[in-house]
C-alpha cells in the first residue's frame, strides 16, 4: 500500500510538472495581445487642414494686441482646448496673453477667418472621429463668439 501511495504521489507530481511546462511553452508562443491605441493615428485630411487653420488662427490672434477686453485671450484658450480635443498638443507662446505693441484689427480678422475656415473643413469632413469633430466645432464656435464680443468691446471703447 505504501509503494502504491508513493507511486501515485510521484505520478501526480510528474504530471503537474509536465503540465506546467506545457502551459509555459504555450504562453511563450502565444501571439501578444494587440493594445488599444489611445488616440487614432490616421488623421483625416480635412482634420489636418482644420488643425493647421486653428494653429494659424492662434498665431494671428497672438499678434492682435490686448484691447479686446480679455476676449482674445479666452478665444486663444478655446483654440488650445480644441487642439487638445483633436489630439494636438497646443504650443503655448509667451506672447499669447501679453499685449502687443499696438492693436491689430487685421490680425484679429485673420484669426476669425482662419477659425471659420477650420470650422468649414470640419463640417465637410463627414468623419465624426470619435466625437472629436463636434467637440472641436463647438469650441471653435465659442472662440468665434468671444472674438465678436472682443470686437464689440473695442468698438464701445473706441479702440476699433
Buried (B, 14 or more C-beta within 10 A) or exposed (E): EEEEEEEEEEEEEEEEEEEEEEEEEEEEEEEEEEEEEEEBEEBBEBBEBBBBBBBBBBBBBBBBBBBBBEBBBBBBBBBBBBBBBBBBEBEEEEEBBEEBEEBBBEBBBBBBBBBBBBBBBBEEBEBEBEEBBEBBBBBBBBBBBBBEBBBBBBEEEEBB
